[in-house]
Amino acid sequence: MAHRRGSRTRTRVRVVHREEVRRGRVDYVATEEPLEIRLLAGGDRRTLAVTMRTPGADFELAAGFLYGEGIVRTAEQIRRISYCTGREIDDAQLYNIVNVELAEPALPDLRGLERHFYTTSACGVCGKANLDALELRGCHALPAGPVVDAEIVYELPQRLRDAQRLFDSTGGLHAAALFTATGELISLREDVGRHNALDKLVGWALLEGRLPLTGQIVVVSGRSSFEIMQKALVAGVPMVCAVSAPSSLAVDVGRQFGMTLVGFLRAGRFNIYSGEERIRTPDLVRASLPSGHHP
């Protein structure tokens, strides 16, 4: 019987400390394995991507990836998601291949999908760093709102960290979390790759009928890149907060499409790179008050 890998893997390590005797112990590391996403329709099959991911929420990852790339726009376009269990699949691959069957008579035209076939958990799906491509796909500037108090923004990294169950045991997983404008956690997904974590989160929202994510906040545990902002834009997320730095293209996406981008969100501070009108800070409150009035 095939062994299905979990989200963490048990291993032995030797701990070396300047003031202690060297010792061995059992530890856990984040599992990293390939996931092949196959697209099926009208009797045809096409391998769409292979990504290195942490096992868990694989169906959400596949759905979120397809939605972010514009291959599907509604959950109704997906007839079924399943693991590939054909006789040609050996035990080691059994839970590493996902079939997404579309409710269409034929596979969509994928020639315009500019991408690398193989992606790593570190870089995500590359090759689409082009703002014009987002407009050609029908992406538009997001509507105004919500307005979020700076005090709530300060608290988001700790709330994300408190909900990272797998990180507690491995220390090696990224997270993407969805919050309300008042700072309430809605959902969180973890993965060895930042982009995968966000795909899992968006896939969950798609399959649950929650898209678009209007008026909500996405918080990511690492950097914000073009791909992170692209996926958030397609899902209708108006505000993205990252605990680390943004890239130049991430800033460009935020400014061109009316998104709020926050970076270096940690230790009671953050930078606003675009869309500052969505964040209510004390200085902005004072500036809006009549002369002689104080908050």
C-alpha positions in Angstrom: 0.0 0.0 0.0 1.4 3.4 -0.9 2.6 5.7 1.9 1.1 9.1 1.8 3.6 11.8 3.0 2.4 14.2 5.5 3.1 18.0 5.8 6.1 17.3 8.1 8.8 14.7 8.0 10.6 13.1 11.0 14.3 13.2 10.9 17.3 12.9 13.2 19.6 15.9 13.8 22.7 16.6 15.8 22.5 19.8 17.8 25.7 21.8 18.1 25.9 24.6 20.7 28.9 26.6 21.9 28.2 25.9 25.6 26.8 22.4 25.4 27.9 18.9 24.5 26.9 17.8 21.1 23.8 15.6 21.1 21.4 13.9 18.7 17.7 14.2 18.8 14.6 13.7 16.7 13.3 16.7 14.8 10.7 17.6 12.2 11.2 19.3 8.9 8.7 20.7 6.4 8.0 18.0 3.7 8.8 19.1 0.2 7.7 17.0 -2.8 6.7 17.7 -6.4 3.1 18.1 -7.4 2.2 17.6 -11.0 -1.1 19.4 -12.1 -2.8 17.8 -15.0 -5.7 19.3 -16.9 -8.4 17.0 -18.5 -11.2 17.8 -20.8 -12.9 16.2 -23.8 -10.8 13.0 -23.5 -7.6 15.0 -23.7 -5.0 15.4 -21.0 -2.2 18.0 -20.6 0.4 18.4 -17.8 0.1 22.1 -16.9 2.8 22.5 -14.2 5.0 20.8 -11.7 5.7 22.7 -8.5 7.5 21.8 -5.3 5.1 22.0 -2.5 4.3 20.8 1.0 1.7 18.0 0.9 -1.7 19.1 2.1 -4.6 21.0 0.5 -3.3 19.8 -2.9 -6.8 20.2 -4.5 -7.0 23.8 -3.3 -3.5 24.4 -4.6 -4.5 23.1 -8.0 -7.7 25.1 -8.1 -6.0 28.3 -6.9 -3.2 27.9 -9.5 -5.8 27.5 -12.3 -7.7 30.5 -11.1 -4.7 32.7 -10.7 -3.6 31.9 -14.3 -7.0 32.7 -15.7 -7.7 29.1 -16.8 -10.9 28.9 -14.7 -13.0 31.8 -13.5 -15.6 29.9 -11.5 -15.8 26.7 -9.4 -18.5 25.4 -11.8 -15.9 25.1 -14.6 -14.2 22.4 -12.5 -16.0 19.1 -12.8 -13.7 17.1 -10.5 -10.3 17.2 -8.8 -8.7 13.9 -7.9 -5.3 12.2 -7.5 -4.1 10.2 -10.4 -4.4 6.5 -9.7 -3.6 4.9 -13.0 -1.7 1.6 -13.2 1.2 3.4 -14.7 1.7 5.5 -11.5 4.1 4.0 -9.0 3.6 4.2 -5.3 6.1 7.1 -4.9 4.0 9.3 -7.3 0.5 8.3 -6.2 -0.3 11.4 -4.2 1.9 13.7 -6.2 -0.2 14.0 -9.3 -3.5 15.8 -9.3 -6.0 15.6 -12.2 -8.3 18.6 -12.7 -11.2 17.6 -15.0 -12.9 20.6 -16.6 -16.6 20.8 -17.4 -15.7 21.8 -21.0 -15.8 19.8 -24.2 -12.1 20.5 -24.9 -9.0 21.8 -23.3 -8.6 25.6 -23.4 -6.0 27.2 -25.6 -2.9 27.3 -23.4 -0.4 28.8 -26.0 -0.6 32.2 -24.5 0.3 30.9 -21.0 3.9 32.3 -20.8 5.4 30.2 -18.1 8.1 27.7 -17.2 6.9 24.1 -17.1 8.9 23.4 -13.9 8.7 25.7 -10.9 10.3 25.6 -7.5 8.8 26.5 -4.2 11.2 29.5 -3.9 10.5 31.3 -7.2 6.9 30.4 -8.0 5.7 30.4 -11.5 8.0 32.8 -13.4 7.9 34.5 -16.8 4.8 36.6 -16.5 6.3 39.8 -15.0 4.4 42.0 -17.4 1.8 44.5 -16.3 0.3 44.7 -19.8 -0.5 41.0 -19.6 -2.6 41.6 -16.6 -4.7 44.2 -18.4 -5.0 42.0 -21.4 -6.4 39.3 -19.1 -9.2 41.7 -18.0 -7.7 42.8 -14.7 -9.0 46.2 -13.6 -8.2 48.6 -10.8 -9.9 47.5 -7.6 -12.6 49.7 -6.0 -12.0 51.9 -3.0 -12.0 50.5 0.5 -11.9 49.2 3.1 -10.2 51.6 5.5 -8.2 49.8 8.1 -6.8 51.2 11.4 -3.0 51.1 11.6 -3.3 49.5 15.0 -5.0 46.5 13.4 -2.3 46.3 10.8 0.4 46.1 13.5 -1.3 43.0 15.0 -1.6 41.0 11.8 1.8 39.3 11.8 1.4 38.0 15.3 -2.1 36.7 14.5 -0.8 35.0 11.5 2.1 33.5 13.4 -0.2 32.3 16.2 -2.3 30.3 13.6 0.7 28.7 11.9 0.4 25.1 13.4 2.9 23.5 11.1 5.5 26.2 11.6 5.5 25.5 15.3 6.8 22.0 14.7 9.1 22.6 11.6 10.1 26.2 11.6 10.3 26.1 7.8 6.9 27.0 6.3 5.5 30.1 4.7 1.9 31.1 5.3 -0.8 33.1 3.5 -3.7 34.2 5.6 -7.0 36.0 4.9 -8.3 38.6 7.4 -11.3 40.8 7.7 -10.8 44.6 7.7 -11.2 44.4 11.5 -8.4 41.9 11.9 -10.3 38.7 12.3 -8.7 35.6 10.8 -10.8 33.9 8.1 -8.5 31.2 6.8 -4.8 30.3 6.6 -2.7 28.0 4.5 0.9 26.9 4.9 3.5 25.6 2.4 7.2 25.5 1.9 6.6 28.0 -1.0 5.0 31.4 -0.6 3.2 31.3 -3.9 1.8 27.8 -3.1 0.5 29.0 0.2 -1.4 31.8 -1.5 -2.7 29.4 -4.3 -4.0 27.1 -1.6 -5.8 30.0 0.1 -7.3 31.3 -3.2 -8.3 27.7 -4.2 -10.1 27.3 -0.9 -12.0 30.6 -1.5 -12.8 29.5 -5.1 -14.2 26.1 -4.0 -16.1 27.6 -1.1 -17.7 30.2 -3.4 -16.1 33.2 -1.5 -14.5 35.0 -4.5 -13.9 37.8 -5.1 -12.3 38.6 -1.8 -13.5 42.2 -1.7 -12.8 44.2 1.4 -10.4 41.7 2.9 -6.7 41.5 3.6 -4.1 39.0 2.7 -1.0 38.6 4.9 2.0 36.7 3.7 4.9 35.6 5.9 7.7 36.5 3.5 8.3 38.8 0.6 5.7 40.3 -1.7 6.6 39.7 -5.4 4.9 40.2 -8.7 3.3 36.8 -8.5 2.0 37.4 -5.0 0.3 40.6 -6.1 -0.9 39.1 -9.4 -2.7 36.3 -7.5 -4.2 38.7 -5.0 -5.4 41.0 -7.8 -7.1 38.2 -9.7 -8.8 37.2 -6.5 -10.0 40.7 -5.8 -7.9 41.3 -2.7 -7.5 45.1 -2.2 -4.8 44.9 0.5 -1.6 42.8 0.7 0.6 42.9 3.8 4.0 41.2 3.9 6.4 40.9 6.8 9.4 41.4 4.5 10.3 43.5 1.5 8.4 44.0 -1.8 9.9 43.8 -5.2 9.7 46.7 -7.7 7.1 44.9 -9.8 5.0 44.2 -6.7 5.0 47.9 -6.1 4.1 48.6 -9.8 1.1 46.2 -9.6 -0.1 47.8 -6.4 0.0 51.3 -7.9 -1.4 50.5 -11.3 -4.3 48.4 -10.1 -5.3 50.4 -7.0 -4.1 47.9 -4.4 -2.6 48.7 -1.0 0.8 47.1 -0.5 2.4 47.0 2.9 5.9 45.7 3.5 8.3 45.2 6.4 5.3 44.7 8.7 7.0 43.7 12.0 8.1 45.1 15.3 5.4 47.7 15.5 6.2 49.4 12.1 5.4 49.0 8.4 6.0 50.7 5.1 3.1 51.6 2.7 4.2 51.3 -0.9 0.8 52.0 -2.6 -2.8 52.6 -1.6 -2.2 54.5 1.6 -5.7 55.8 1.5 -6.9 52.4 2.9 -4.9 52.7 6.1 -6.0 55.1 8.9 -2.9 56.4 10.7 -2.9 58.9 13.6 -1.3 61.6 11.5 -4.0 61.2 8.8 -6.7 61.4 11.4 -5.3 64.6 12.8 -4.9 66.1 9.4 -8.6 65.5 8.7 -9.9 67.2 11.8 -10.9 70.9 12.0 -8.4 73.3 13.7 -8.5 73.0 17.4 -9.8 69.5 17.5 -7.8 66.5 18.6 -8.6 62.7 18.5 
